[in-house]
Amino acid sequence: MAWIPRTEENYHKLILEAKTESGTVRGLPGDDDGAWHTAELFYLFETIHRTWRRMTGYDYELQTKMADYFTNFVKTGDPNGDGLVKWIPYTKGRHKAMDLGTMDGMIEIR
């Protein structure tokens, strides 16, 4: 999944994949094809307890992180906050995205 709110000079980019307890990448519960359209909304609005899909403890942790980043961004224009890995803006010269779900940190992308 990608969430890309744009600002004048840069934007923050998110790549979301789910992981197993051992840290390996997994499809989201109930769907072997990966993320589906609007899949991030369960996380964003902290409502994964309302889905029929079998979410894990990590999904509950992830929804809290995502909601915190999104709320911070809406309130201040900056997703960063206490207890969160620093999210560095994507710019023309810096091609990094936030990876939540596999490593919780910035990754190089092209």
Buried (B, 14 or more C-beta within 10 A) or exposed (E): BEBEEEEEEBEBBBBBBBBEEEEEEBEBBEEEEEBEEEBBEBBBEBEBEEBEEEBBEBBEEBBEBBBBBBEBBEEEEEBBBEEBBEBBBBEEEEEBBBBBBBEBEBEEEE
